[in-house]
Amino acid sequence: MEAFFYIMILPKIGIQGVKGSFHQLAAENYFSNEIEIVSAPSFQELIDMTQNDDKTDSSVMAIENSIAGSIMPNYLMLLESKLKVIGEIYLRIAQNLMVLPEVKIENLTEVHSHPMAIQQCRKFFRAYPHIHLVETEDTAKSAKYVAENKLTTVGAIAGSNAAELYELEIIHPHIETVKNNYTRFLVLERSGNEETQNCFNKASIHFKVAHGPGCLVKALDVLSRLGISMSKIQSFPVVEKEWQYYFHCDIEFDSREQFDEAISSMRNVTEMLRVLGIYHKGETVI
């Protein structure tokens, strides 16, 4: 009797940073835990990897934070790429101080983490002036560095999944100053959702209007007239023309027909318009 073996091929999902990062947590919540994480050291390398080779099926990239605002370089990299936005997810960001087992906060001389994480936790460290805060490129990588080098005088700020993965002890949980701290992540692919986008209710678009009185108002009036909600607008300078701007908009709509009418009408009052992706409005993970 012949035996048959089935090999499960897991989706390959790209993230910025090492395993244990908030990017991994966002990816697992969006796709489920049955995925293969592919790490990229920087956002540009994540974009390049997703766009140019078969190392990933999709990628997850942070795009804005409820406290720090837009991650401008990531918007620009997305606009310069050919990638499509196929989804989004909002993740509650809880920062934790973690160390090797049995290390106390009094033993620490340094704490390492990403600059944004450090900024979110500065108020906590005012009570510990003996600790020097060191900026690194990634929260989870900081935790990994402490664990691999068995550093008894260095701690890390990262998510609880990093502590579990690298076997560190959280000695102070939720040290972020503002507790309602959320990051929005976009899900990116080389091709879009064209075959199923009739059931979607959100889109990201990029456009440019003429440089003159009322030109932007005309474009946005299309959305207002059709009852379409604009959840995000972000301007970007046109490099070759001083004081002129491109605009990124996230819009929410009720039907594909409503969206198509809006795009058609906006093309008549803009110099350029590109649909970056059509997708479902994302869930918030607490």
Protein Blocks (a to p, Z undefined) as FASTA:
>chain_A
ZZddddddddddddeddehiaklmmmmmmnopabcddddfbfklmmmmmmmmckbfbdcd
dfbdfklopafklmmmmmmmmbdcfbdcdddddddddddehiafklpmbdcddfklmmmm
mmmmmmmmmbccdddfbfklmmmmmmmnopakbccdddfklmmmnopacfbghkbfblbb
cdddddddfbdcklmmmmgcbdcddddddddehklmmmmmmmmmnopacfbdcddddfkl
ghiacdddddddfbfklmmmmmmmmmmmcfbdcdfbdcddddddZZ
